[in-house]
Amino acid sequence: MFFLFALGFLALSGLVLAGTLVLRDQQADRVEWQRLATLQPASPKRFTEQWVADLPEPARRCFTYTIQAGTPLFPVAEIDMTGQFSLGTKDKPAYQPMKARQILGAPHGFVWKMQTRGGIPVSGSDTASWTRFRIFGVIPVARLGGDPDHTRSAFGRQIAEAVVWTPAALLPGPWVTWDALGADSARVTVRHGGLEQAVDVTVDAEGRPITVVFQRWSNANPEKVYRLQPFGARASDFREVEGYRLPFRVEAGNMFGTDDYFPFFRADVTAIRFARATLAK
């Protein structure tokens, strides 16, 4: 009888501890979300072609397509999405339906809150400072972050996503430079907080950024060792949002451009908001 009582007490204590951890994580998400939301300028400048007059032609083409003349320059966006997220490998992808909500404020950070909708439910958040996911809402399966490797990897992600969803954040400035690569491609390099990330952008004839490729600091390899390796995304289904033209379909994955490419992330955007950043739910 005592053994059963002790076992029950330990189980209850574990549930209480797990619940407390979930609440703490959710509070951290809300604090970081609000921090990024406050970076949205109250009285933004407006876009003109003069902003990009000195850039390489492919970069100018990209900006003049993605940001219409007179559009307020908002560097922070909220993105709602559905789609598929892989919990497996290229051979056995085990794609799960997912729903996610994100705030992107490159180069200052991001919060991506996701939950799967099939099989064993996985939920949690990915940010510039941590990766925290759980099954059944309480059991931790990933708790990473707080180290230089995670920070460097996350920085690459947010700069690449800024090309896709927050072009105003990558206009030329103190920490952003652009260089020509070819007739339809350019490289943006962002230096901030002791970190540096270069991202190569290929545009179509009108200026849509249809592919985004960069060398990401990652341990997504068989050896589980952090190293630079190609990561990339394809963007399509461009739509107008508050003066911007942005992709509503994005596919991304590791080893882009090689036989090992695996698009573990397939997103269909349902909404993008700029001027009304809010607290995370």
C-alpha positions in Angstrom: 0.0 0.0 0.0 2.8 2.4 0.9 4.5 1.6 -2.4 1.4 2.5 -4.4 0.9 5.7 -2.4 4.5 6.7 -3.0 4.2 5.9 -6.7 1.0 8.0 -6.9 2.6 10.9 -5.1 5.6 10.9 -7.5 3.3 10.8 -10.5 1.2 13.7 -9.2 4.4 15.7 -8.3 5.7 15.1 -11.9 2.5 16.3 -13.4 2.5 19.4 -11.2 6.1 20.1 -12.1 5.4 19.6 -15.8 2.4 21.9 -15.6 4.4 24.6 -13.9 7.1 24.3 -16.6 4.4 24.7 -19.3 3.1 27.9 -17.7 6.6 29.3 -17.3 7.3 28.6 -21.0 4.1 30.2 -22.1 4.9 33.3 -20.1 8.3 33.5 -21.7 6.7 33.3 -25.1 4.4 36.1 -24.2 7.2 38.4 -22.9 9.3 37.8 -26.0 6.4 38.3 -28.3 5.5 41.6 -26.7 9.2 42.7 -26.8 9.3 42.2 -30.6 5.8 43.8 -31.1 7.0 47.0 -29.4 9.8 47.3 -32.1 7.1 48.2 -34.7 7.5 51.9 -35.4 4.4 54.0 -34.5 5.1 56.5 -37.3 7.0 54.5 -40.0 8.8 56.0 -43.0 7.3 55.2 -46.4 9.0 53.4 -49.3 10.2 55.1 -52.4 12.6 53.7 -55.0 15.2 56.1 -53.7 15.7 53.7 -50.8 17.1 51.1 -53.1 18.6 53.2 -55.9 22.2 52.2 -55.2 21.5 48.4 -54.8 22.3 45.7 -57.4 19.6 45.4 -60.0 18.2 42.1 -58.8 17.9 43.5 -55.3 16.2 46.7 -56.6 13.8 44.5 -58.6 13.0 42.5 -55.5 12.3 45.5 -53.3 10.2 47.4 -55.9 8.1 44.3 -56.4 7.6 43.3 -52.7 7.1 46.9 -51.4 4.8 49.2 -53.3 5.6 52.9 -53.5 4.3 54.8 -50.5 3.9 51.7 -48.3 4.8 52.2 -44.6 8.0 50.5 -43.7 7.1 47.9 -41.0 10.0 45.6 -40.0 7.9 43.5 -37.7 5.2 41.1 -38.9 2.8 38.5 -37.5 2.2 35.4 -39.7 -0.5 32.8 -39.2 0.0 29.6 -41.1 -1.2 26.0 -41.6 0.6 23.3 -43.4 2.8 20.3 -42.8 5.8 19.7 -40.5 7.9 16.6 -40.7 8.8 14.7 -37.5 10.8 12.1 -39.5 13.5 11.8 -42.2 13.6 12.2 -46.0 13.0 8.4 -46.4 10.2 8.4 -43.8 9.0 12.0 -43.5 6.0 11.4 -41.2 4.5 14.7 -42.1 1.9 16.0 -39.6 -0.7 18.7 -40.2 0.3 21.8 -38.3 -1.0 25.2 -37.3 1.4 28.0 -36.2 1.6 31.6 -35.4 4.7 33.7 -35.6 6.1 37.2 -34.9 9.2 38.0 -36.9 11.3 41.0 -36.0 14.6 40.4 -37.6 17.4 40.9 -36.7 16.1 41.2 -33.1 14.3 37.9 -32.9 11.2 35.8 -33.6 8.7 33.6 -31.9 7.2 30.6 -33.7 4.4 28.9 -31.8 3.3 25.6 -33.4 1.1 22.6 -32.8 0.6 19.5 -34.8 -2.9 18.1 -35.5 -2.3 14.5 -36.2 -0.9 11.4 -34.5 0.9 12.2 -31.2 0.2 16.0 -30.7 3.4 18.1 -30.5 3.3 21.7 -29.4 5.7 24.4 -28.3 7.8 27.3 -29.5 11.0 28.2 -31.3 12.7 31.5 -30.8 16.1 33.1 -31.1 16.8 32.0 -27.5 15.2 28.6 -27.1 13.5 25.6 -28.7 10.9 24.0 -26.5 8.4 21.4 -27.6 6.2 18.9 -25.8 3.9 16.0 -26.6 0.4 15.9 -25.2 1.0 19.5 -24.1 3.1 18.7 -21.1 5.8 16.0 -21.7 9.1 17.7 -22.9 10.7 16.2 -26.0 13.0 19.1 -26.9 14.5 21.8 -24.6 17.3 23.6 -26.4 18.9 27.0 -26.4 20.9 29.4 -24.4 24.2 28.5 -26.2 26.1 30.0 -29.1 25.2 27.2 -31.5 21.5 27.7 -31.1 21.8 31.5 -31.3 23.8 31.3 -34.5 21.4 28.8 -36.1 18.4 30.8 -35.1 19.9 34.0 -36.5 20.3 32.4 -39.9 16.6 31.4 -39.8 15.3 34.9 -39.0 17.4 36.6 -41.7 16.2 34.2 -44.4 12.6 34.6 -43.3 12.9 38.3 -43.3 13.7 38.1 -47.1 10.4 36.2 -47.5 8.0 38.0 -45.1 9.5 41.3 -43.8 11.5 42.9 -46.7 11.4 46.3 -44.9 13.7 44.9 -42.3 16.4 44.3 -45.0 16.6 47.7 -46.6 20.2 48.9 -46.8 21.4 50.4 -43.5 24.0 50.2 -40.8 23.8 46.4 -40.5 22.5 45.4 -43.9 24.5 45.3 -47.2 23.6 43.9 -50.6 25.9 42.5 -53.3 25.3 41.3 -56.8 25.6 37.6 -57.7 24.1 37.4 -61.1 21.5 38.7 -63.5 18.7 37.4 -61.2 20.3 37.0 -57.9 21.8 39.0 -55.0 23.3 38.4 -51.6 22.1 40.2 -48.5 24.5 40.2 -45.5 23.2 41.2 -42.0 25.6 41.9 -39.1 24.0 42.4 -35.7 24.9 41.6 -32.1 28.2 40.0 -33.0 26.5 37.7 -35.5 26.7 37.7 -39.3 24.6 35.9 -41.9 24.6 36.0 -45.7 21.5 35.0 -47.6 21.3 34.5 -51.4 18.1 35.5 -53.1 17.0 34.6 -56.6 14.2 36.7 -58.2 12.0 36.1 -61.2 11.5 38.6 -64.0 9.1 40.7 -62.0 11.1 40.6 -58.8 9.5 37.9 -56.7 12.0 36.3 -54.4 11.3 32.7 -55.5 14.3 31.0 -53.8 16.2 31.9 -50.7 19.4 29.9 -49.9 22.1 30.3 -47.2 24.7 28.4 -45.3 23.1 27.6 -41.9 24.9 26.6 -38.7 23.1 23.4 -38.0 23.4 19.9 -36.5 20.7 18.5 -38.7 23.0 15.8 -40.1 23.7 12.1 -39.3 26.6 13.0 -37.1 24.5 15.6 -35.1 27.5 17.9 -35.3 27.1 21.7 -35.7 28.5 22.9 -39.0 27.7 25.1 -42.0 25.4 23.3 -44.5 23.0 24.5 -47.2 19.5 25.4 -46.2 16.9 26.9 -48.5 13.3 27.7 -49.3 11.0 28.1 -52.3 8.3 30.8 -52.2 5.2 31.0 -54.3 1.6 32.2 -54.3 2.4 35.9 -53.8 -0.4 38.1 -52.6 -0.9 41.8 -51.7 -0.9 42.6 -48.0 -1.0 46.2 -46.8 1.1 47.4 -49.6 3.5 44.4 -49.7 3.5 41.5 -52.1 4.4 38.4 -50.1 4.4 34.6 -50.6 1.6 32.6 -49.0 3.2 29.3 -49.7 6.8 28.4 -48.5 8.6 25.1 -48.6 12.0 24.9 -46.7 14.5 22.3 -45.6 18.1 21.3 -45.0 20.7 20.4 -47.7 19.0 22.6 -50.3 20.3 22.1 -53.8 21.7 18.6 -53.1 20.4 15.1 -53.5 19.8 15.1 -49.7 17.4 18.0 -49.7 14.4 17.4 -47.5 11.6 20.0 -47.2 10.5 19.3 -43.6 8.5 22.5 -43.5 5.6 23.2 -45.8 3.5 26.3 -44.9 0.4 27.8 -46.3 0.0 31.3 -44.9 -3.5 32.3 -43.8 -2.8 35.9 -42.6 0.0 38.4 -42.4 -0.3 41.6 -40.3 2.0 44.5 -39.9 0.5 47.5 -38.2 -1.3 45.7 -35.4 1.2 43.5 -33.7 -0.5 42.0 -30.6 0.3 39.8 -27.6 0.8 36.0 -28.1 -2.2 33.9 -27.2 
